[in-house]
Amino acid sequence: MVLTPTTGRAEATRLRLDRIGIVFQSPQLLASLTALEQLELHAHLRGRRPASVRGEAMSLLDAVGLADQAHRRPAHLSGGQRQRVAIARALVGRPDVLLVDEPTSALDHERGTQVVELITRLARDLDAATLLVSHDASTLGSVDAVAHLVDGGLEGARAAV
């Protein structure tokens, strides 16, 4: 399935659920769900039983360093932990494409660099094409390529060193 201007709403929704993972600037977690349930909900929305992805969800929580926090709700997690749950949630369906919007905006430089490195590593492991948007170029040392948008135009695209 390909997304085009004539793609119907139901088809576009199915494409986003099945093939695209999104990490928002703000984690967008549901307050009433635990970290594990955030990931299981994604499976439910895709028509799968949450229990069918529990192992994958726990593996992803482990990969982001939060397996021991799986049963905590967002109010009991730090900002960085909430962002890592959001990253795991975006990857639970093994998307072909991962879209990441300003994942470091609420983090200090060191934690921001760690989050970008984590996203880069996990996306490579899952073979997901990734587009990461950031205003903090200093955290992008682990990405494959960098392109700059200036006044709405692409400028100075380069492969990362």
N, C-alpha and C positions, 0 to 999 in steps of 0.2 A: 504494500500500500504506500502511495506517495501523497504527500500533502500538497494540494494545489489550491488556487483561489476557488475552484468549483467543488472542492471536497466538502461533503456534507458535515454537519455538526457532529453527528454520531460517529462517523468515520474518523474525524479529526480527534475526537475525544479518545477513541480506541487507539489511534496511533500514538497519542501522547502517553496514554497509560502503558502501552506495550513496548514502546521503542525509545521514549525520551525520559530521562531522569532530570529533575530540576532541583537545584539548591538555591533557595532564595536568600537575599541579604539578611533577612530576619528568619530564624529557623521555621516559623509557622507550625509549631507543634501544638497538638490539641492537649489542653491542660489536664483533661480527665484520663488521658491514656499514658501508660508507662512507656518507656523507651522501646521495649520489645513490641508492645501493642501498636506503636506508631508505624513500625515496619510491617506488622501483620495486617494492618488496615489496608495498606497498599495492595497486598495480595487479595484481600476481600474485594476491593474495587475492581480488580482485574478478573473477578469471577472465580478465584481460587479460595480454597479453605485456608484460613490463617494458619492452622496447624501444619499445612503442607509446606509452608516456608519457614517454620520455626527454626529448623536447623540452619538454613541459609541466613536467616535474620540474626541468630546468635553468632554465627561466624562473622558477619559484617560488624556487629557490635564489638566483637572481640578485635577485629581488624582496626577499628577506630579507638580501641582502648577502653571500651565501656561495657564489656560483658558483665562485670561485677555491678553495673548500674542498671541492668536490664529491667528491673522491676521498680525503678524510681520514676516518678512523674516529673515533668519539666520544672516545676517550682522547686524541686530538690536537686536540680542540676545547675552547674555554673553555666555562664554564657558560652564558653568554649565547648563544654560537654553537650549543650543543646545543639550547637552547630554541628558537632560530630554525629549526633543522632540524625540530624537532617541529611547529612552526607550519606550515612548508611541507608536511610529511607529512600533516597534518590537512586541508590544502587541495587536495592533489593530485587528489582525485577530484571536485573542484568540488561540495562538499556543499551541500545546501539549508540545513542548520543546523550551526553551529559552537559547540561547548561548550568553554569554556576555564576550567580550574580553577587559580586562584592562579598565573598565569604569571610573577609578579614576586617570588615568595617568596624565591628564592635570589639576587636581584639587588639592587644598590644603587638608590637612588631614581631617579637619572638614567637608568640602563639600564632600570629597570622602566617608567618613563614612555615611553621609546622603544619598548619591546616592546608596550605597550598601544596606542600610536599605530600601530605596524606592523600589529598584529592588526586594528585598526579599519579602517585603509586597505585592507588586502587583502580583508577580509570585504566591505567596500562594493564594491570592484572586482569581486568574484566574486558579488555579490548574495546573500550568505549571511546569514541571520538569525543573530545571535550572542548568546550568553549568557555573560558573563564574570563569574566570581566572584573577588572580591579583598577582602582585609582592609585594603588600603592605598588609601583613597579619594583620596589626593593624586595618584595616577598616572592617574586616570580622566578627565582633562580632555578627551580626544578622543572619549569615548563619547556616544551620543545621549540616553541616559536612565540614571538611577541609581535603584535601589530598595534600601532597607535592610531586612535581616532582623534582627529583635530578638526573642530568646526564641522563635524559631520562627514569628513572625508578620511579615507585610509591613508596613513602616512608612515613611512619608515618601517615597513614590515621587515623582520629579520628572524633568522633562526636563532634560537637560544644557544649560548655557548656552554 
